[in-house]
């Protein structure tokens, strides 16, 4: 039996960015054990965090050296129902692009200051932080969530991502993959100092699709979203395909 003054024992399943961030925050008040098949520094199928872009729609200060110019383009002009995103008043230099600034075959675009993140480096930072706080890691390939419950476990937090679909005792059928493909290229550091997303998905189709019934096929299926996201070490993530996003549009 635990004493009244002892810390609760928490198990976090998964060592991706969600799992490690959760574990670091909780370790400051509890005793946390991470259970994971993969760890930072490894590049394996199913371990998605190291492959992420990643960029953030941020309100970072103007002197933050991680800031990049962020561009978003749409091949089809936006309908009247569209509003500027919620972060327009948070991101410095947010504005609509003029026609002269748009690439060929693009009808609308926005620009703002954003921040990019190097996920492998961030994962290593989180892991070091977790160890420094006294956290414990067990490398285990789970077949059932019960295997993450040890004799003294009080709480289990599932951060296994797509693994939740097949993890015994969870088997969350609302979790589904979005089929995509990216390319990671190495360029001189600073060669690409902007991030860009281009949507060739029909915006009109998106708005029309919310009027569809659950048993009807949603439009826009298989249309592309391309992006360029630089990292601070010269790596640049080029994407990609994104199939299935409108198959599961929540109405």
Long-range contacts (C-beta under 8 A, 24 or more apart in sequence): 2-152, 2-154, 7-31, 8-154, 8-155, 9-33, 9-150, 9-152, 9-153, 9-154, 9-155, 10-153, 10-154, 10-155, 10-156, 10-157, 11-35, 11-148, 11-149, 11-150, 11-153, 11-155, 11-156, 11-157, 12-156, 12-157, 12-159, 13-142, 13-145, 13-148, 13-156, 13-157, 13-158, 13-159, 13-160, 13-163, 13-167, 14-158, 14-159, 14-160, 14-161, 14-163, 15-39, 15-40, 15-123, 15-127, 15-137, 16-47, 16-48, 16-49, 16-123, 16-159, 16-161, 17-49, 17-52, 17-119, 17-122, 17-123, 17-126, 18-49, 18-159, 18-161, 19-159, 19-160, 20-123, 20-126, 20-127, 20-130, 21-126, 22-157, 22-159, 23-126, 23-130, 23-135, 24-126, 24-129, 24-130, 24-133, 24-135, 26-157, 27-130, 27-133, 27-134, 27-135, 28-133, 30-155, 31-134, 31-136, 32-130, 32-135, 32-136, 33-135, 33-136, 33-137, 33-138, 33-150, 33-153, 34-130, 34-135, 34-136, 34-137, 34-138, 35-137, 35-138, 35-140, 35-142, 35-147, 35-148, 36-137, 36-138, 36-139, 36-140, 37-139, 37-140, 37-141, 37-142, 39-127, 39-137, 39-139, 40-120, 40-123, 40-124, 40-126, 40-127, 41-120, 41-123, 41-124, 46-162, 46-163, 48-161, 48-162, 49-119, 49-123, 50-119, 50-120, 50-123, 51-119, 51-182, 51-184, 51-237, 52-119, 52-237, 53-116, 53-117, 53-119, 53-195, 53-227, 53-229, 53-237, 53-239, 54-116, 54-117, 54-119, 54-229, 55-114, 55-115, 55-116, 55-117, 55-195, 55-229, 56-114, 56-115, 56-116, 56-117, 57-85, 57-87, 57-90, 57-91, 57-112, 57-114, 58-87, 58-90, 58-91, 58-113, 58-114, 58-115, 59-87, 59-90, 59-91, 59-92, 60-92, 60-113, 60-115, 62-92, 62-113, 64-115, 66-115, 66-116, 66-117, 66-232, 67-92, 67-113, 67-114, 67-115, 68-113, 68-114, 68-115, 68-116, 68-193, 68-194, 68-195, 68-230, 69-111, 69-112, 69-113, 69-114, 69-193, 69-194, 69-195, 70-111, 70-112, 70-113, 70-114, 70-194, 70-195, 70-196, 70-197, 71-97, 71-109, 71-110, 71-111, 71-194, 71-195, 71-196, 71-197, 72-109, 72-110, 72-111, 72-196, 72-197, 72-198, 72-199, 73-97, 73-102, 73-103, 73-106, 73-108, 73-109, 73-196, 73-197, 73-198, 73-199, 74-106, 74-107, 74-108, 74-109, 74-198, 74-199, 74-203, 75-105, 75-106, 75-107, 75-198, 75-199, 75-200, 76-107, 76-108, 76-202, 76-203, 76-204, 77-107, 77-108, 77-203, 78-108, 78-203, 79-203, 79-204, 79-207, 81-207, 82-203, 82-207, 84-110, 85-110, 87-112, 88-112, 103-198, 106-198, 114-195, 116-195, 116-229, 116-230, 116-231, 116-232, 118-231, 118-232, 118-233, 118-235, 121-231, 121-232, 121-233, 142-167, 142-168, 143-167, 143-168, 144-168, 144-169, 145-169, 145-170, 176-244, 176-248, 177-244, 178-242, 178-243, 178-244, 178-245, 179-241, 179-242, 179-243, 179-244, 180-239, 180-240, 180-241, 180-242, 180-243, 181-239, 181-240, 181-241, 182-237, 182-238, 182-239, 182-240, 183-237, 183-238, 183-239, 183-240, 184-235, 184-236, 184-237, 184-238, 185-235, 185-236, 185-238, 186-234, 186-235, 186-236, 187-230, 187-234, 187-235, 187-236, 188-234, 189-232, 189-233, 189-234, 190-234, 191-234, 191-236, 192-228, 192-230, 192-236, 193-230, 194-228, 194-230, 195-227, 195-228, 195-229, 195-230, 196-227, 196-228, 197-225, 197-226, 197-227, 198-225, 198-226, 198-227, 199-225, 200-224, 200-225, 200-226, 201-225, 201-245, 201-246, 206-246, 209-246, 209-249, 209-251, 210-249, 210-251, 212-251, 213-251, 214-251, 218-246, 218-247, 218-249, 219-246, 220-245, 220-246, 221-246, 221-247
